[in-house]
Amino acid sequence: MSLRSTNIAKIRGGDFDVLIVGGGINGAVSAAALASRGARVAMVDRGDFAGFTSMQSSNLVWGGFKYMENYELALVRHLCVSRNRLIKAYPANLKEIRFLAALDEHSPYKPWFAGLGSTAYWAIGTFFTKPPKVYSRERLHKAEPAIDMQGVQGGIEYSDAYVVDNDSRFVFQFVRSALNVGAACANYVELTNASRDARGWKAHLTDTDTGETFDCTARVIVNAAGPFVDALNDQLGIESKHQIVYSKGIHLIVPRIVSNEKVLAFFDDTERLFYVIPMGPRSVIGTTDERVTEAVTHVEDEDRDFLLEQINARLDLPKPLTVDDIISTRCGVRPLVVEKTDKSHTDTDWTTLSRKHALEVDPSDSFVTIFGGKITDCLNIGEEVCAAVTELGVRLDKDRRDWYGEPPKATAQEFFRQARLMGLDKLRKRASFETLSTRLWRRYGMRAFAMLEAIRDDPTMADEIIDGAEYVRVELFYAAKTEMITKLDDFLRRRSKISLVLGREVLQDADGIREACELLFGDDADRRFDEYFSADVREQAAGSPQGTS
Ligand SMILES: Cc1cc2nc3c(=O)[nH]c(=O)nc-3n(C[C@H](O)[C@H](O)[C@H](O)COP(=O)(O)OP(=O)(O)OC[C@H]3O[C@@H](n4cnc5c(N)ncnc54)[C@H](O)[C@@H]3O)c2cc1C
């Protein structure tokens, strides 16, 4: 039986303390935190885990430097503390990264003032990162010669952090952590309805891959449906003080346009910050911030043209970027929380709307709703959900804080020692941005020891299967068994970032893609291959099957 079938079998007819609806970052941390504290947990997502908003972020873990513009100092402090805590817990997965901001006539601030702001930001973040710097015009040009210096007065540099692999893989680590301690989690399972009686909730579920329907019961439901929380609450008759509004953001992935391993930051023509973020051999340009009314969005020509125009005006590239340079795109909506009675958001500057989250607990219905949230804030959300569920009468064990974080440093050292002694990094034939040992440790932690064993037994396990994909054979074996990959997009776009980095056209003809399908899907390989490559590109860009429903 596959990992998914085993989990669906557990959910079917199961009785749980908590049923979590939604497997984005909010649902995944909730599952990991609750299950580690002894709750009987089920978590379902109607698409793949992290298949909606949580795969469309900028991959940044940040204290919110830009919220200082609105003097939201308490929020900045809160996010900086969350960022620092995450960096400490995930030394291999989250890295500090420098932001180099060029300040031109579109910047609302002079370099000296921005410098003061970045120092305050550093202090608010308890000096956890490297100190900020102010750059003169000349020093900025030297630091990044690709910046078009016309109109630029100078710059600043400060630190935040980024998710080295990608947001959705980071989310999956929490799903894995929940599975490890007995939670029943299944992707492509939708909560279609639920009713309540004196004993608790009866949930009606549909396997969106096969169409099969089944039920389970739960004392508490946690609504972690991201942009869909309001729709689910309305459907189940749950009343709330808050609601979600949507801000659309897109990213363009292009060949690497700057050599710097820093994030370049610019103010666009509307005085909004946008970035060029390194992603291995690629650069990610984004994002936008546009008020929309629908959760399902696509990259429109005008969004794309806007970003291309902005970046071409700010970088002095050998050749301006065009549509043909775009390898892939990301597009999603930020679920932003507002109070239902507060209508001021309808006429305020959209980009100034706070990025806080809110949790609502409904004791009469034993229901918790998570509104908003950020990847940066995920540990707090896990803890807040545990507190909310306790309030609803579910007894939890003490929080030993073992539901997040990487194995201890000594274990990492032992892994790298074994990898060095077996000559792992010399087995690679291709140049890469990082060593294979670094990559395996980051992606798999303790599970990487078993991979070393497999490579010792059969060195071809260290061969890259798809050229340029940064994935070796042994990873595919383990992914097939332990990462609940149901469709090819789950692997290419979410457990890995292969489709973002290589693009769909390259992948279709890539040597090794068929072997990858066979390893992942066995007898079902051809069907999954055809399903992926025949699907609508916009549907895949939007991220998930629910995008079109
Ligand atoms: C452009 C952009 C850039 C961003 N950049 C950053 C950043 O750099 N750093 C940061 O910290 N944050 C960032 N964010 C914010 C962050 O990505 C989101 O706040 C976060 O991913 C939301 O997670 P979620 O779990 O609430 O929602 P989602 O990830 O959308 O998860 C909700 C899930 O619920 C599922 N679902 C809905 N209804 C049902 C149902 N009935 N049954 C089963 N499943 C259901 C959906 O399929 C979906 O997968 C960004 C967001 C965007 C859009």
The ligand as an SDF file (V2000), in Angstrom:
LIG
                    3D

 53 58  0  0  0  0  0  0  0  0999 V2000
    3.1030   36.4760   -3.7590 C   0  0  0  0  0  0  0  0  0  0  0  0
    3.2290   36.0780   -2.3150 C   0  0  0  0  0  0  0  0  0  0  0  0
    4.4390   36.2460   -1.6640 C   0  0  0  0  0  0  0  0  0  0  0  0
    4.5630   35.8780   -0.3180 C   0  0  0  0  0  0  0  0  0  0  0  0
    5.7760   35.9620    0.2630 N   0  0  0  0  0  0  0  0  0  0  0  0
    5.9450   35.5380    1.5360 C   0  0  0  0  0  0  0  0  0  0  0  0
    7.2320   35.4960    2.1070 C   0  0  0  0  0  0  0  0  0  0  0  0
    8.2310   35.7760    1.4430 O   0  0  0  0  0  0  0  0  0  0  0  0
    7.3420   35.0950    3.3920 N   0  0  0  0  0  0  0  0  0  0  0  0
    6.2530   34.7080    4.1360 C   0  0  0  0  0  0  0  0  0  0  0  0
    6.4190   34.3710    5.3030 O   0  0  0  0  0  0  0  0  0  0  0  0
    5.0100   34.7090    3.6020 N   0  0  0  0  0  0  0  0  0  0  0  0
    4.8350   35.0900    2.3160 C   0  0  0  0  0  0  0  0  0  0  0  0
    3.6010   35.0460    1.7380 N   0  0  0  0  0  0  0  0  0  0  0  0
    2.4510   34.6570    2.5580 C   0  0  0  0  0  0  0  0  0  0  0  0
    2.3250   33.1480    2.6990 C   0  0  0  0  0  0  0  0  0  0  0  0
    2.7240   32.4780    1.5330 O   0  0  0  0  0  0  0  0  0  0  0  0
    0.8900   32.7770    3.0140 C   0  0  0  0  0  0  0  0  0  0  0  0
    0.3740   33.5800    4.0290 O   0  0  0  0  0  0  0  0  0  0  0  0
    0.7840   31.3270    3.4660 C   0  0  0  0  0  0  0  0  0  0  0  0
    1.3650   30.4810    2.5250 O   0  0  0  0  0  0  0  0  0  0  0  0
   -0.6930   30.9550    3.6450 C   0  0  0  0  0  0  0  0  0  0  0  0
   -0.7250   29.6270    4.0750 O   0  0  0  0  0  0  0  0  0  0  0  0
   -2.1040   28.9320    4.4440 P   0  0  0  0  0  0  0  0  0  0  0  0
   -1.7780   27.6050    5.0040 O   0  0  0  0  0  0  0  0  0  0  0  0
   -2.9280   29.8380    5.2490 O   0  0  0  0  0  0  0  0  0  0  0  0
   -2.8820   28.8240    3.0370 O   0  0  0  0  0  0  0  0  0  0  0  0
   -2.6450   27.8560    1.8050 P   0  0  0  0  0  0  0  0  0  0  0  0
   -1.2350   27.5640    1.5840 O   0  0  0  0  0  0  0  0  0  0  0  0
   -3.4180   28.4030    0.6700 O   0  0  0  0  0  0  0  0  0  0  0  0
   -3.3160   26.5080    2.2940 O   0  0  0  0  0  0  0  0  0  0  0  0
   -4.7130   26.3490    2.3690 C   0  0  0  0  0  0  0  0  0  0  0  0
   -5.0290   24.9770    1.8340 C   0  0  0  0  0  0  0  0  0  0  0  0
   -6.3880   24.6610    2.1360 O   0  0  0  0  0  0  0  0  0  0  0  0
   -6.8340   23.7690    1.1550 C   0  0  0  0  0  0  0  0  0  0  0  0
   -8.3070   23.7050    1.2110 N   0  0  0  0  0  0  0  0  0  0  0  0
   -9.1810   24.7190    1.0470 C   0  0  0  0  0  0  0  0  0  0  0  0
  -10.4220   24.2620    1.1950 N   0  0  0  0  0  0  0  0  0  0  0  0
  -10.3450   22.9370    1.4660 C   0  0  0  0  0  0  0  0  0  0  0  0
  -11.3080   21.8970    1.7100 C   0  0  0  0  0  0  0  0  0  0  0  0
  -12.6240   22.1340    1.7140 N   0  0  0  0  0  0  0  0  0  0  0  0
  -10.8650   20.6340    1.9290 N   0  0  0  0  0  0  0  0  0  0  0  0
   -9.5230   20.3610    1.9180 C   0  0  0  0  0  0  0  0  0  0  0  0
   -8.5920   21.3040    1.6860 N   0  0  0  0  0  0  0  0  0  0  0  0
   -8.9990   22.5740    1.4790 C   0  0  0  0  0  0  0  0  0  0  0  0
   -6.2710   24.3560   -0.1270 C   0  0  0  0  0  0  0  0  0  0  0  0
   -6.1850   23.3620   -1.1210 O   0  0  0  0  0  0  0  0  0  0  0  0
   -4.9130   24.8840    0.3130 C   0  0  0  0  0  0  0  0  0  0  0  0
   -3.8440   24.0200   -0.0180 O   0  0  0  0  0  0  0  0  0  0  0  0
    3.4440   35.3690    0.3830 C   0  0  0  0  0  0  0  0  0  0  0  0
    2.2320   35.1700   -0.2750 C   0  0  0  0  0  0  0  0  0  0  0  0
    2.1320   35.4940   -1.6300 C   0  0  0  0  0  0  0  0  0  0  0  0
    0.8440   35.2250   -2.3420 C   0  0  0  0  0  0  0  0  0  0  0  0
  1  2  1  0
  2  3  1  0
  2 52  2  0
  3  4  2  0
  4  5  1  0
  4 50  1  0
  5  6  2  0
  6  7  1  0
  6 13  1  0
  7  8  2  0
  7  9  1  0
  9 10  1  0
 10 11  2  0
 10 12  1  0
 12 13  2  0
 13 14  1  0
 14 15  1  0
 14 50  1  0
 15 16  1  0
 16 17  1  0
 16 18  1  0
 18 19  1  0
 18 20  1  0
 20 21  1  0
 20 22  1  0
 22 23  1  0
 23 24  1  0
 24 25  2  0
 24 26  1  0
 24 27  1  0
 27 28  1  0
 28 29  2  0
 28 30  1  0
 28 31  1  0
 31 32  1  0
 32 33  1  0
 33 34  1  0
 33 48  1  0
 34 35  1  0
 35 36  1  0
 35 46  1  0
 36 37  1  0
 36 45  1  0
 37 38  2  0
 38 39  1  0
 39 40  1  0
 39 45  2  0
 40 41  1  0
 40 42  2  0
 42 43  1  0
 43 44  2  0
 44 45  1  0
 46 47  1  0
 46 48  1  0
 48 49  1  0
 50 51  2  0
 51 52  1  0
 52 53  1  0
M  END
$$$$
